[in-house]
Amino acid sequence: MSVDQATVRRIAHLSRIALDEAELPRMQDELNAILAFVEELNEVDVSGIEPMSSVVPMKLRMRADAVTDGGRAADIMANAPLSEDGFFLVPKGVE
């Protein structure tokens, strides 16, 4: 896949990056190099390899599933500009 200058302009616009016309060729080359590297990575055979969550094999520690900070509804509602029956009141978003 190759990126042209029109695509570079579109990507810059969507990401809200200001690019001068002089910067377009350099950015085009950089994006094409990134895409070439990704295509090169796609050629690697990863069949039979499990995804990993860490470089070091370890078992994740589990914590007890217990409420640790409950019973403070009144304190939380004290911060709300508007509330009713223990719920936050917000402006209607959809008619």
PDB file of N, CA, C and O in Angstrom:
ATOM      1  N   MET A   1       0.855  -1.177   0.000  1.00  0.00           N
ATOM      2  CA  MET A   1       0.000   0.000   0.000  1.00  0.00           C
ATOM      3  C   MET A   1       0.897   1.235   0.000  1.00  0.00           C
ATOM      4  O   MET A   1       1.902   1.292   0.709  1.00  0.00           O
ATOM      5  N   SER A   2       0.522   2.201  -0.791  1.00  0.00           N
ATOM      6  CA  SER A   2       1.302   3.432  -0.897  1.00  0.00           C
ATOM      7  C   SER A   2       0.384   4.621  -0.614  1.00  0.00           C
ATOM      8  O   SER A   2      -0.782   4.635  -1.008  1.00  0.00           O
ATOM      9  N   VAL A   3       0.934   5.608   0.072  1.00  0.00           N
ATOM     10  CA  VAL A   3       0.179   6.801   0.436  1.00  0.00           C
ATOM     11  C   VAL A   3       0.580   7.935  -0.497  1.00  0.00           C
ATOM     12  O   VAL A   3       1.768   8.200  -0.679  1.00  0.00           O
ATOM     13  N   ASP A   4      -0.415   8.613  -1.093  1.00  0.00           N
ATOM     14  CA  ASP A   4      -0.118   9.771  -1.936  1.00  0.00           C
ATOM     15  C   ASP A   4      -0.270  11.052  -1.118  1.00  0.00           C
ATOM     16  O   ASP A   4      -0.677  11.009   0.043  1.00  0.00           O
ATOM     17  N   GLN A   5       0.056  12.182  -1.724  1.00  0.00           N
ATOM     18  CA  GLN A   5       0.023  13.446  -0.996  1.00  0.00           C
ATOM     19  C   GLN A   5      -1.398  13.853  -0.610  1.00  0.00           C
ATOM     20  O   GLN A   5      -1.594  14.510   0.413  1.00  0.00           O
ATOM     21  N   ALA A   6      -2.378  13.477  -1.404  1.00  0.00           N
ATOM     22  CA  ALA A   6      -3.769  13.787  -1.050  1.00  0.00           C
ATOM     23  C   ALA A   6      -4.163  13.040   0.226  1.00  0.00           C
ATOM     24  O   ALA A   6      -4.870  13.582   1.076  1.00  0.00           O
ATOM     25  N   THR A   7      -3.706  11.802   0.353  1.00  0.00           N
ATOM     26  CA  THR A   7      -3.989  11.037   1.565  1.00  0.00           C
ATOM     27  C   THR A   7      -3.274  11.633   2.765  1.00  0.00           C
ATOM     28  O   THR A   7      -3.827  11.667   3.864  1.00  0.00           O
ATOM     29  N   VAL A   8      -2.045  12.106   2.565  1.00  0.00           N
ATOM     30  CA  VAL A   8      -1.302  12.748   3.646  1.00  0.00           C
ATOM     31  C   VAL A   8      -2.042  13.999   4.111  1.00  0.00           C
ATOM     32  O   VAL A   8      -2.155  14.246   5.312  1.00  0.00           O
ATOM     33  N   ARG A   9      -2.542  14.779   3.171  1.00  0.00           N
ATOM     34  CA  ARG A   9      -3.319  15.970   3.541  1.00  0.00           C
ATOM     35  C   ARG A   9      -4.559  15.587   4.351  1.00  0.00           C
ATOM     36  O   ARG A   9      -4.884  16.234   5.346  1.00  0.00           O
ATOM     37  N   ARG A  10      -5.247  14.526   3.913  1.00  0.00           N
ATOM     38  CA  ARG A  10      -6.458  14.080   4.614  1.00  0.00           C
ATOM     39  C   ARG A  10      -6.125  13.599   6.023  1.00  0.00           C
ATOM     40  O   ARG A  10      -6.833  13.935   6.972  1.00  0.00           O
ATOM     41  N   ILE A  11      -5.061  12.820   6.172  1.00  0.00           N
ATOM     42  CA  ILE A  11      -4.655  12.334   7.494  1.00  0.00           C
ATOM     43  C   ILE A  11      -4.291  13.518   8.387  1.00  0.00           C
ATOM     44  O   ILE A  11      -4.669  13.550   9.558  1.00  0.00           O
ATOM     45  N   ALA A  12      -3.569  14.477   7.848  1.00  0.00           N
ATOM     46  CA  ALA A  12      -3.195  15.662   8.628  1.00  0.00           C
ATOM     47  C   ALA A  12      -4.436  16.441   9.055  1.00  0.00           C
ATOM     48  O   ALA A  12      -4.518  16.918  10.187  1.00  0.00           O
ATOM     49  N   HIS A  13      -5.396  16.565   8.148  1.00  0.00           N
ATOM     50  CA  HIS A  13      -6.635  17.281   8.479  1.00  0.00           C
ATOM     51  C   HIS A  13      -7.401  16.558   9.579  1.00  0.00           C
ATOM     52  O   HIS A  13      -7.855  17.185  10.537  1.00  0.00           O
ATOM     53  N   LEU A  14      -7.549  15.233   9.445  1.00  0.00           N
ATOM     54  CA  LEU A  14      -8.301  14.458  10.429  1.00  0.00           C
ATOM     55  C   LEU A  14      -7.625  14.453  11.791  1.00  0.00           C
ATOM     56  O   LEU A  14      -8.303  14.399  12.818  1.00  0.00           O
ATOM     57  N   SER A  15      -6.291  14.510  11.812  1.00  0.00           N
ATOM     58  CA  SER A  15      -5.578  14.510  13.092  1.00  0.00           C
ATOM     59  C   SER A  15      -5.279  15.918  13.587  1.00  0.00           C
ATOM     60  O   SER A  15      -4.604  16.097  14.600  1.00  0.00           O
ATOM     61  N   ARG A  16      -5.781  16.908  12.874  1.00  0.00           N
ATOM     62  CA  ARG A  16      -5.616  18.318  13.265  1.00  0.00           C
ATOM     63  C   ARG A  16      -4.146  18.712  13.374  1.00  0.00           C
ATOM     64  O   ARG A  16      -3.734  19.387  14.318  1.00  0.00           O
ATOM     65  N   ILE A  17      -3.359  18.273  12.378  1.00  0.00           N
ATOM     66  CA  ILE A  17      -1.940  18.624  12.311  1.00  0.00           C
ATOM     67  C   ILE A  17      -1.768  19.593  11.144  1.00  0.00           C
ATOM     68  O   ILE A  17      -2.194  19.310  10.024  1.00  0.00           O
ATOM     69  N   ALA A  18      -1.148  20.725  11.412  1.00  0.00           N
ATOM     70  CA  ALA A  18      -0.906  21.706  10.355  1.00  0.00           C
ATOM     71  C   ALA A  18       0.373  21.317   9.613  1.00  0.00           C
ATOM     72  O   ALA A  18       1.449  21.250  10.208  1.00  0.00           O
ATOM     73  N   LEU A  19       0.247  21.063   8.317  1.00  0.00           N
ATOM     74  CA  LEU A  19       1.403  20.718   7.484  1.00  0.00           C
ATOM     75  C   LEU A  19       1.537  21.725   6.354  1.00  0.00           C
ATOM     76  O   LEU A  19       0.553  22.064   5.696  1.00  0.00           O
ATOM     77  N   ASP A  20       2.750  22.200   6.132  1.00  0.00           N
ATOM     78  CA  ASP A  20       3.030  23.047   4.986  1.00  0.00           C
ATOM     79  C   ASP A  20       3.175  22.161   3.752  1.00  0.00           C
ATOM     80  O   ASP A  20       3.397  20.955   3.861  1.00  0.00           O
ATOM     81  N   GLU A  21       3.047  22.770   2.589  1.00  0.00           N
ATOM     82  CA  GLU A  21       3.223  22.013   1.348  1.00  0.00           C
ATOM     83  C   GLU A  21       4.632  21.422   1.256  1.00  0.00           C
ATOM     84  O   GLU A  21       4.821  20.359   0.663  1.00  0.00           O
ATOM     85  N   ALA A  22       5.611  22.101   1.834  1.00  0.00           N
ATOM     86  CA  ALA A  22       6.992  21.604   1.794  1.00  0.00           C
ATOM     87  C   ALA A  22       7.169  20.352   2.655  1.00  0.00           C
ATOM     88  O   ALA A  22       8.072  19.553   2.405  1.00  0.00           O
ATOM     89  N   GLU A  23       6.323  20.178   3.657  1.00  0.00           N
ATOM     90  CA  GLU A  23       6.446  19.031   4.560  1.00  0.00           C
ATOM     91  C   GLU A  23       5.750  17.780   4.022  1.00  0.00           C
ATOM     92  O   GLU A  23       6.007  16.679   4.510  1.00  0.00           O
ATOM     93  N   LEU A  24       4.886  17.928   3.041  1.00  0.00           N
ATOM     94  CA  LEU A  24       4.112  16.800   2.530  1.00  0.00           C
ATOM     95  C   LEU A  24       4.980  15.660   1.989  1.00  0.00           C
ATOM     96  O   LEU A  24       4.719  14.506   2.329  1.00  0.00           O
ATOM     97  N   PRO A  25       6.004  15.927   1.159  1.00  0.00           N
ATOM     98  CA  PRO A  25       6.804  14.803   0.649  1.00  0.00           C
ATOM     99  C   PRO A  25       7.524  14.025   1.759  1.00  0.00           C
ATOM    100  O   PRO A  25       7.599  12.798   1.708  1.00  0.00           O
ATOM    101  N   ARG A  26       8.051  14.737   2.755  1.00  0.00           N
ATOM    102  CA  ARG A  26       8.743  14.052   3.858  1.00  0.00           C
ATOM    103  C   ARG A  26       7.768  13.198   4.651  1.00  0.00           C
ATOM    104  O   ARG A  26       8.084  12.064   5.013  1.00  0.00           O
ATOM    105  N   MET A  27       6.577  13.738   4.924  1.00  0.00           N
ATOM    106  CA  MET A  27       5.579  12.987   5.670  1.00  0.00           C
ATOM    107  C   MET A  27       5.067  11.801   4.859  1.00  0.00           C
ATOM    108  O   MET A  27       4.778  10.741   5.414  1.00  0.00           O
ATOM    109  N   GLN A  28       4.957  11.981   3.550  1.00  0.00           N
ATOM    110  CA  GLN A  28       4.540  10.888   2.679  1.00  0.00           C
ATOM    111  C   GLN A  28       5.564   9.753   2.747  1.00  0.00           C
ATOM    112  O   GLN A  28       5.187   8.586   2.850  1.00  0.00           O
ATOM    113  N   ASP A  29       6.848  10.086   2.689  1.00  0.00           N
ATOM    114  CA  ASP A  29       7.903   9.068   2.780  1.00  0.00           C
ATOM    115  C   ASP A  29       7.853   8.351   4.131  1.00  0.00           C
ATOM    116  O   ASP A  29       8.009   7.131   4.187  1.00  0.00           O
ATOM    117  N   GLU A  30       7.638   9.091   5.211  1.00  0.00           N
ATOM    118  CA  GLU A  30       7.591   8.484   6.536  1.00  0.00           C
ATOM    119  C   GLU A  30       6.396   7.541   6.671  1.00  0.00           C
ATOM    120  O   GLU A  30       6.534   6.440   7.203  1.00  0.00           O
ATOM    121  N   LEU A  31       5.233   7.962   6.195  1.00  0.00           N
ATOM    122  CA  LEU A  31       4.058   7.098   6.275  1.00  0.00           C
ATOM    123  C   LEU A  31       4.229   5.846   5.418  1.00  0.00           C
ATOM    124  O   LEU A  31       3.830   4.757   5.828  1.00  0.00           O
ATOM    125  N   ASN A  32       4.813   5.992   4.246  1.00  0.00           N
ATOM    126  CA  ASN A  32       5.061   4.827   3.397  1.00  0.00           C
ATOM    127  C   ASN A  32       6.058   3.873   4.051  1.00  0.00           C
ATOM    128  O   ASN A  32       5.909   2.657   3.929  1.00  0.00           O
ATOM    129  N   ALA A  33       7.073   4.399   4.744  1.00  0.00           N
ATOM    130  CA  ALA A  33       8.038   3.545   5.451  1.00  0.00           C
ATOM    131  C   ALA A  33       7.355   2.788   6.589  1.00  0.00           C
ATOM    132  O   ALA A  33       7.645   1.613   6.817  1.00  0.00           O
ATOM    133  N   ILE A  34       6.448   3.459   7.303  1.00  0.00           N
ATOM    134  CA  ILE A  34       5.712   2.796   8.391  1.00  0.00           C
ATOM    135  C   ILE A  34       4.845   1.674   7.834  1.00  0.00           C
ATOM    136  O   ILE A  34       4.822   0.573   8.383  1.00  0.00           O
ATOM    137  N   LEU A  35       4.129   1.953   6.743  1.00  0.00           N
ATOM    138  CA  LEU A  35       3.268   0.936   6.151  1.00  0.00           C
ATOM    139  C   LEU A  35       4.079  -0.236   5.598  1.00  0.00           C
ATOM    140  O   LEU A  35       3.637  -1.383   5.673  1.00  0.00           O
ATOM    141  N   ALA A  36       5.259   0.040   5.047  1.00  0.00           N
ATOM    142  CA  ALA A  36       6.119  -1.036   4.552  1.00  0.00           C
ATOM    143  C   ALA A  36       6.580  -1.921   5.709  1.00  0.00           C
ATOM    144  O   ALA A  36       6.654  -3.142   5.565  1.00  0.00           O
ATOM    145  N   PHE A  37       6.888  -1.318   6.845  1.00  0.00           N
ATOM    146  CA  PHE A  37       7.303  -2.096   8.012  1.00  0.00           C
ATOM    147  C   PHE A  37       6.158  -2.969   8.518  1.00  0.00           C
ATOM    148  O   PHE A  37       6.379  -4.121   8.891  1.00  0.00           O
ATOM    149  N   VAL A  38       4.933  -2.434   8.537  1.00  0.00           N
ATOM    150  CA  VAL A  38       3.778  -3.215   8.969  1.00  0.00           C
ATOM    151  C   VAL A  38       3.549  -4.383   8.015  1.00  0.00           C
ATOM    152  O   VAL A  38       3.245  -5.489   8.460  1.00  0.00           O
ATOM    153  N   GLU A  39       3.690  -4.156   6.719  1.00  0.00           N
ATOM    154  CA  GLU A  39       3.544  -5.245   5.748  1.00  0.00           C
ATOM    155  C   GLU A  39       4.619  -6.307   5.961  1.00  0.00           C
ATOM    156  O   GLU A  39       4.361  -7.500   5.798  1.00  0.00           O
ATOM    157  N   GLU A  40       5.818  -5.873   6.326  1.00  0.00           N
ATOM    158  CA  GLU A  40       6.898  -6.812   6.618  1.00  0.00           C
ATOM    159  C   GLU A  40       6.567  -7.646   7.858  1.00  0.00           C
ATOM    160  O   GLU A  40       6.862  -8.840   7.899  1.00  0.00           O
ATOM    161  N   LEU A  41       5.958  -7.024   8.860  1.00  0.00           N
ATOM    162  CA  LEU A  41       5.557  -7.755  10.063  1.00  0.00           C
ATOM    163  C   LEU A  41       4.462  -8.773   9.756  1.00  0.00           C
ATOM    164  O   LEU A  41       4.408  -9.831  10.383  1.00  0.00           O
ATOM    165  N   ASN A  42       3.587  -8.462   8.796  1.00  0.00           N
ATOM    166  CA  ASN A  42       2.519  -9.394   8.429  1.00  0.00           C
ATOM    167  C   ASN A  42       3.045 -10.678   7.811  1.00  0.00           C
ATOM    168  O   ASN A  42       2.331 -11.680   7.773  1.00  0.00           O
ATOM    169  N   GLU A  43       4.285 -10.669   7.325  1.00  0.00           N
ATOM    170  CA  GLU A  43       4.871 -11.860   6.719  1.00  0.00           C
ATOM    171  C   GLU A  43       5.391 -12.853   7.755  1.00  0.00           C
ATOM    172  O   GLU A  43       5.689 -13.997   7.411  1.00  0.00           O
ATOM    173  N   VAL A  44       5.504 -12.441   9.006  1.00  0.00           N
ATOM    174  CA  VAL A  44       6.012 -13.320  10.049  1.00  0.00           C
ATOM    175  C   VAL A  44       4.951 -14.357  10.398  1.00  0.00           C
ATOM    176  O   VAL A  44       3.786 -14.020  10.607  1.00  0.00           O
ATOM    177  N   ASP A  45       5.367 -15.630  10.461  1.00  0.00           N
ATOM    178  CA  ASP A  45       4.448 -16.709  10.800  1.00  0.00           C
ATOM    179  C   ASP A  45       4.279 -16.771  12.318  1.00  0.00           C
ATOM    180  O   ASP A  45       5.224 -17.090  13.038  1.00  0.00           O
ATOM    181  N   VAL A  46       3.084 -16.468  12.798  1.00  0.00           N
ATOM    182  CA  VAL A  46       2.812 -16.479  14.230  1.00  0.00           C
ATOM    183  C   VAL A  46       1.799 -17.560  14.602  1.00  0.00           C
ATOM    184  O   VAL A  46       1.209 -17.517  15.682  1.00  0.00           O
ATOM    185  N   SER A  47       1.600 -18.517  13.718  1.00  0.00           N
ATOM    186  CA  SER A  47       0.647 -19.581  14.024  1.00  0.00           C
ATOM    187  C   SER A  47       1.200 -20.419  15.176  1.00  0.00           C
ATOM    188  O   SER A  47       2.382 -20.763  15.202  1.00  0.00           O
ATOM    189  N   GLY A  48       0.339 -20.733  16.109  1.00  0.00           N
ATOM    190  CA  GLY A  48       0.745 -21.534  17.258  1.00  0.00           C
ATOM    191  C   GLY A  48       1.368 -20.732  18.386  1.00  0.00           C
ATOM    192  O   GLY A  48       1.782 -21.310  19.391  1.00  0.00           O
ATOM    193  N   ILE A  49       1.446 -19.429  18.248  1.00  0.00           N
ATOM    194  CA  ILE A  49       2.015 -18.583  19.297  1.00  0.00           C
ATOM    195  C   ILE A  49       0.873 -17.858  19.993  1.00  0.00           C
ATOM    196  O   ILE A  49       0.079 -17.162  19.360  1.00  0.00           O
ATOM    197  N   GLU A  50       0.805 -18.034  21.304  1.00  0.00           N
ATOM    198  CA  GLU A  50      -0.264 -17.405  22.063  1.00  0.00           C
ATOM    199  C   GLU A  50       0.045 -15.933  22.303  1.00  0.00           C
ATOM    200  O   GLU A  50       1.206 -15.570  22.494  1.00  0.00           O
ATOM    201  N   PRO A  51      -0.979 -15.080  22.296  1.00  0.00           N
ATOM    202  CA  PRO A  51      -0.753 -13.674  22.652  1.00  0.00           C
ATOM    203  C   PRO A  51      -0.293 -13.583  24.103  1.00  0.00           C
ATOM    204  O   PRO A  51      -0.669 -14.410  24.934  1.00  0.00           O
ATOM    205  N   MET A  52       0.518 -12.580  24.400  1.00  0.00           N
ATOM    206  CA  MET A  52       1.001 -12.457  25.767  1.00  0.00           C
ATOM    207  C   MET A  52       0.652 -11.092  26.330  1.00  0.00           C
ATOM    208  O   MET A  52       0.567 -10.103  25.602  1.00  0.00           O
ATOM    209  N   SER A  53       0.453 -11.059  27.625  1.00  0.00           N
ATOM    210  CA  SER A  53       0.134  -9.802  28.288  1.00  0.00           C
ATOM    211  C   SER A  53       1.358  -9.181  28.928  1.00  0.00           C
ATOM    212  O   SER A  53       1.323  -8.029  29.359  1.00  0.00           O
ATOM    213  N   SER A  54       2.445  -9.944  28.990  1.00  0.00           N
ATOM    214  CA  SER A  54       3.679  -9.449  29.597  1.00  0.00           C
ATOM    215  C   SER A  54       4.855 -10.191  28.976  1.00  0.00           C
ATOM    216  O   SER A  54       4.689 -11.297  28.460  1.00  0.00           O
ATOM    217  N   VAL A  55       6.018  -9.603  29.021  1.00  0.00           N
ATOM    218  CA  VAL A  55       7.202 -10.261  28.492  1.00  0.00           C
ATOM    219  C   VAL A  55       7.649 -11.369  29.433  1.00  0.00           C
ATOM    220  O   VAL A  55       8.217 -12.374  29.005  1.00  0.00           O
ATOM    221  N   VAL A  56       7.388 -11.176  30.703  1.00  0.00           N
ATOM    222  CA  VAL A  56       7.742 -12.165  31.715  1.00  0.00           C
ATOM    223  C   VAL A  56       6.515 -13.013  32.001  1.00  0.00           C
ATOM    224  O   VAL A  56       5.470 -12.475  32.364  1.00  0.00           O
ATOM    225  N   PRO A  57       6.619 -14.340  31.844  1.00  0.00           N
ATOM    226  CA  PRO A  57       5.443 -15.164  32.135  1.00  0.00           C
ATOM    227  C   PRO A  57       5.106 -15.107  33.623  1.00  0.00           C
ATOM    228  O   PRO A  57       5.939 -15.423  34.472  1.00  0.00           O
ATOM    229  N   MET A  58       3.886 -14.705  33.922  1.00  0.00           N
ATOM    230  CA  MET A  58       3.460 -14.630  35.316  1.00  0.00           C
ATOM    231  C   MET A  58       1.944 -14.749  35.390  1.00  0.00           C
ATOM    232  O   MET A  58       1.231 -14.490  34.421  1.00  0.00           O
ATOM    233  N   LYS A  59       1.484 -15.140  36.542  1.00  0.00           N
ATOM    234  CA  LYS A  59       0.054 -15.246  36.766  1.00  0.00           C
ATOM    235  C   LYS A  59      -0.407 -13.960  37.431  1.00  0.00           C
ATOM    236  O   LYS A  59       0.218 -13.487  38.380  1.00  0.00           O
ATOM    237  N   LEU A  60      -1.491 -13.401  36.938  1.00  0.00           N
ATOM    238  CA  LEU A  60      -2.012 -12.172  37.502  1.00  0.00           C
ATOM    239  C   LEU A  60      -2.604 -12.432  38.879  1.00  0.00           C
ATOM    240  O   LEU A  60      -3.316 -13.415  39.089  1.00  0.00           O
ATOM    241  N   ARG A  61      -2.303 -11.545  39.805  1.00  0.00           N
ATOM    242  CA  ARG A  61      -2.849 -11.688  41.153  1.00  0.00           C
ATOM    243  C   ARG A  61      -4.296 -11.220  41.160  1.00  0.00           C
ATOM    244  O   ARG A  61      -4.638 -10.208  40.548  1.00  0.00           O
ATOM    245  N   MET A  62      -5.127 -11.957  41.850  1.00  0.00           N
ATOM    246  CA  MET A  62      -6.533 -11.609  41.962  1.00  0.00           C
ATOM    247  C   MET A  62      -6.765 -10.996  43.336  1.00  0.00           C
ATOM    248  O   MET A  62      -6.199 -11.445  44.333  1.00  0.00           O
ATOM    249  N   ARG A  63      -7.592  -9.984  43.375  1.00  0.00           N
ATOM    250  CA  ARG A  63      -7.943  -9.401  44.664  1.00  0.00           C
ATOM    251  C   ARG A  63      -9.352  -9.834  45.024  1.00  0.00           C
ATOM    252  O   ARG A  63     -10.131 -10.264  44.174  1.00  0.00           O
ATOM    253  N   ALA A  64      -9.653  -9.710  46.291  1.00  0.00           N
ATOM    254  CA  ALA A  64     -10.990 -10.092  46.749  1.00  0.00           C
ATOM    255  C   ALA A  64     -12.023  -9.152  46.142  1.00  0.00           C
ATOM    256  O   ALA A  64     -11.810  -7.942  46.077  1.00  0.00           O
ATOM    257  N   ASP A  65     -13.125  -9.708  45.704  1.00  0.00           N
ATOM    258  CA  ASP A  65     -14.203  -8.920  45.118  1.00  0.00           C
ATOM    259  C   ASP A  65     -15.093  -8.417  46.247  1.00  0.00           C
ATOM    260  O   ASP A  65     -16.119  -9.017  46.569  1.00  0.00           O
ATOM    261  N   ALA A  66     -14.673  -7.298  46.840  1.00  0.00           N
ATOM    262  CA  ALA A  66     -15.403  -6.759  47.977  1.00  0.00           C
ATOM    263  C   ALA A  66     -15.542  -5.250  47.822  1.00  0.00           C
ATOM    264  O   ALA A  66     -14.660  -4.589  47.275  1.00  0.00           O
ATOM    265  N   VAL A  67     -16.652  -4.716  48.305  1.00  0.00           N
ATOM    266  CA  VAL A  67     -16.862  -3.272  48.279  1.00  0.00           C
ATOM    267  C   VAL A  67     -15.902  -2.645  49.278  1.00  0.00           C
ATOM    268  O   VAL A  67     -15.885  -3.028  50.448  1.00  0.00           O
ATOM    269  N   THR A  68     -15.105  -1.687  48.825  1.00  0.00           N
ATOM    270  CA  THR A  68     -14.117  -1.085  49.716  1.00  0.00           C
ATOM    271  C   THR A  68     -14.437   0.366  50.041  1.00  0.00           C
ATOM    272  O   THR A  68     -13.859   0.921  50.974  1.00  0.00           O
ATOM    273  N   ASP A  69     -15.339   0.993  49.299  1.00  0.00           N
ATOM    274  CA  ASP A  69     -15.602   2.403  49.547  1.00  0.00           C
ATOM    275  C   ASP A  69     -17.087   2.699  49.332  1.00  0.00           C
ATOM    276  O   ASP A  69     -17.444   3.571  48.540  1.00  0.00           O
ATOM    277  N   GLY A  70     -17.929   1.983  50.028  1.00  0.00           N
ATOM    278  CA  GLY A  70     -19.358   2.180  49.845  1.00  0.00           C
ATOM    279  C   GLY A  70     -19.959   2.971  51.000  1.00  0.00           C
ATOM    280  O   GLY A  70     -19.254   3.387  51.919  1.00  0.00           O
ATOM    281  N   GLY A  71     -21.245   3.167  50.940  1.00  0.00           N
ATOM    282  CA  GLY A  71     -21.957   3.842  52.008  1.00  0.00           C
ATOM    283  C   GLY A  71     -21.691   5.337  52.090  1.00  0.00           C
ATOM    284  O   GLY A  71     -21.860   5.942  53.149  1.00  0.00           O
ATOM    285  N   ARG A  72     -21.272   5.938  50.975  1.00  0.00           N
ATOM    286  CA  ARG A  72     -20.976   7.369  50.981  1.00  0.00           C
ATOM    287  C   ARG A  72     -21.844   8.117  49.973  1.00  0.00           C
ATOM    288  O   ARG A  72     -21.428   9.142  49.432  1.00  0.00           O
ATOM    289  N   ALA A  73     -23.024   7.618  49.727  1.00  0.00           N
ATOM    290  CA  ALA A  73     -23.894   8.235  48.728  1.00  0.00           C
ATOM    291  C   ALA A  73     -24.207   9.687  49.075  1.00  0.00           C
ATOM    292  O   ALA A  73     -24.246  10.538  48.186  1.00  0.00           O
ATOM    293  N   ALA A  74     -24.428   9.978  50.341  1.00  0.00           N
ATOM    294  CA  ALA A  74     -24.753  11.352  50.747  1.00  0.00           C
ATOM    295  C   ALA A  74     -23.585  12.291  50.473  1.00  0.00           C
ATOM    296  O   ALA A  74     -23.790  13.428  50.050  1.00  0.00           O
ATOM    297  N   ASP A  75     -22.344  11.818  50.715  1.00  0.00           N
ATOM    298  CA  ASP A  75     -21.163  12.648  50.432  1.00  0.00           C
ATOM    299  C   ASP A  75     -21.022  12.917  48.940  1.00  0.00           C
ATOM    300  O   ASP A  75     -20.664  14.021  48.530  1.00  0.00           O
ATOM    301  N   ILE A  76     -21.302  11.909  48.140  1.00  0.00           N
ATOM    302  CA  ILE A  76     -21.181  12.055  46.684  1.00  0.00           C
ATOM    303  C   ILE A  76     -22.275  12.980  46.152  1.00  0.00           C
ATOM    304  O   ILE A  76     -22.009  13.843  45.315  1.00  0.00           O
ATOM    305  N   MET A  77     -23.494  12.800  46.635  1.00  0.00           N
ATOM    306  CA  MET A  77     -24.602  13.634  46.179  1.00  0.00           C
ATOM    307  C   MET A  77     -24.439  15.088  46.610  1.00  0.00           C
ATOM    308  O   MET A  77     -25.032  15.980  46.003  1.00  0.00           O
ATOM    309  N   ALA A  78     -23.648  15.338  47.645  1.00  0.00           N
ATOM    310  CA  ALA A  78     -23.414  16.714  48.088  1.00  0.00           C
ATOM    311  C   ALA A  78     -22.659  17.512  47.019  1.00  0.00           C
ATOM    312  O   ALA A  78     -22.734  18.740  46.997  1.00  0.00           O
ATOM    313  N   ASN A  79     -21.942  16.828  46.147  1.00  0.00           N
ATOM    314  CA  ASN A  79     -21.198  17.491  45.077  1.00  0.00           C
ATOM    315  C   ASN A  79     -22.040  17.751  43.832  1.00  0.00           C
ATOM    316  O   ASN A  79     -21.630  18.514  42.958  1.00  0.00           O
ATOM    317  N   ALA A  80     -23.201  17.131  43.742  1.00  0.00           N
ATOM    318  CA  ALA A  80     -24.032  17.260  42.543  1.00  0.00           C
ATOM    319  C   ALA A  80     -24.781  18.582  42.558  1.00  0.00           C
ATOM    320  O   ALA A  80     -25.324  18.966  43.594  1.00  0.00           O
ATOM    321  N   PRO A  81     -24.822  19.296  41.417  1.00  0.00           N
ATOM    322  CA  PRO A  81     -25.590  20.536  41.368  1.00  0.00           C
ATOM    323  C   PRO A  81     -27.085  20.278  41.548  1.00  0.00           C
ATOM    324  O   PRO A  81     -27.786  21.049  42.203  1.00  0.00           O
ATOM    325  N   LEU A  82     -27.564  19.173  40.950  1.00  0.00           N
ATOM    326  CA  LEU A  82     -28.978  18.795  41.078  1.00  0.00           C
ATOM    327  C   LEU A  82     -29.068  17.292  41.305  1.00  0.00           C
ATOM    328  O   LEU A  82     -28.376  16.522  40.639  1.00  0.00           O
ATOM    329  N   SER A  83     -29.899  16.877  42.222  1.00  0.00           N
ATOM    330  CA  SER A  83     -30.117  15.450  42.449  1.00  0.00           C
ATOM    331  C   SER A  83     -31.543  15.235  42.914  1.00  0.00           C
ATOM    332  O   SER A  83     -32.204  16.145  43.415  1.00  0.00           O
ATOM    333  N   GLU A  84     -32.000  13.996  42.731  1.00  0.00           N
ATOM    334  CA  GLU A  84     -33.354  13.641  43.156  1.00  0.00           C
ATOM    335  C   GLU A  84     -33.391  12.162  43.473  1.00  0.00           C
ATOM    336  O   GLU A  84     -32.995  11.343  42.644  1.00  0.00           O
ATOM    337  N   ASP A  85     -33.857  11.806  44.653  1.00  0.00           N
ATOM    338  CA  ASP A  85     -33.977  10.410  45.093  1.00  0.00           C
ATOM    339  C   ASP A  85     -32.659   9.646  44.971  1.00  0.00           C
ATOM    340  O   ASP A  85     -32.662   8.466  44.620  1.00  0.00           O
ATOM    341  N   GLY A  86     -31.541  10.299  45.254  1.00  0.00           N
ATOM    342  CA  GLY A  86     -30.247   9.627  45.211  1.00  0.00           C
ATOM    343  C   GLY A  86     -29.661   9.479  43.814  1.00  0.00           C
ATOM    344  O   GLY A  86     -28.712   8.717  43.631  1.00  0.00           O
ATOM    345  N   PHE A  87     -30.197  10.183  42.828  1.00  0.00           N
ATOM    346  CA  PHE A  87     -29.693  10.128  41.457  1.00  0.00           C
ATOM    347  C   PHE A  87     -29.290  11.524  41.009  1.00  0.00           C
ATOM    348  O   PHE A  87     -29.858  12.517  41.463  1.00  0.00           O
ATOM    349  N   PHE A  88     -28.309  11.598  40.116  1.00  0.00           N
ATOM    350  CA  PHE A  88     -27.912  12.873  39.529  1.00  0.00           C
ATOM    351  C   PHE A  88     -28.972  13.309  38.532  1.00  0.00           C
ATOM    352  O   PHE A  88     -29.492  12.485  37.780  1.00  0.00           O
ATOM    353  N   LEU A  89     -29.294  14.579  38.520  1.00  0.00           N
ATOM    354  CA  LEU A  89     -30.181  15.134  37.502  1.00  0.00           C
ATOM    355  C   LEU A  89     -29.315  15.834  36.469  1.00  0.00           C
ATOM    356  O   LEU A  89     -28.488  16.682  36.805  1.00  0.00           O
ATOM    357  N   VAL A  90     -29.515  15.467  35.203  1.00  0.00           N
ATOM    358  CA  VAL A  90     -28.735  16.070  34.113  1.00  0.00           C
ATOM    359  C   VAL A  90     -29.709  16.616  33.070  1.00  0.00           C
ATOM    360  O   VAL A  90     -30.853  16.167  32.991  1.00  0.00           O
ATOM    361  N   PRO A  91     -29.256  17.584  32.271  1.00  0.00           N
ATOM    362  CA  PRO A  91     -30.138  18.110  31.224  1.00  0.00           C
ATOM    363  C   PRO A  91     -30.492  17.021  30.218  1.00  0.00           C
ATOM    364  O   PRO A  91     -29.694  16.127  29.935  1.00  0.00           O
ATOM    365  N   LYS A  92     -31.679  17.118  29.699  1.00  0.00           N
ATOM    366  CA  LYS A  92     -32.150  16.158  28.706  1.00  0.00           C
ATOM    367  C   LYS A  92     -31.306  16.294  27.452  1.00  0.00           C
ATOM    368  O   LYS A  92     -31.125  17.395  26.931  1.00  0.00           O
ATOM    369  N   GLY A  93     -30.789  15.168  26.967  1.00  0.00           N
ATOM    370  CA  GLY A  93     -29.915  15.200  25.800  1.00  0.00           C
ATOM    371  C   GLY A  93     -30.621  14.894  24.503  1.00  0.00           C
ATOM    372  O   GLY A  93     -30.168  15.323  23.442  1.00  0.00           O
ATOM    373  N   VAL A  94     -31.715  14.165  24.555  1.00  0.00           N
ATOM    374  CA  VAL A  94     -32.429  13.752  23.345  1.00  0.00           C
ATOM    375  C   VAL A  94     -33.897  14.104  23.521  1.00  0.00           C
ATOM    376  O   VAL A  94     -34.491  13.822  24.561  1.00  0.00           O
ATOM    377  N   GLU A  95     -34.470  14.715  22.511  1.00  0.00           N
ATOM    378  CA  GLU A  95     -35.895  15.057  22.555  1.00  0.00           C
ATOM    379  C   GLU A  95     -36.721  13.874  22.154  1.00  0.00           C
ATOM    380  O   GLU A  95     -37.949  13.959  22.126  1.00  0.00           O
TER     381      GLU A  95
END
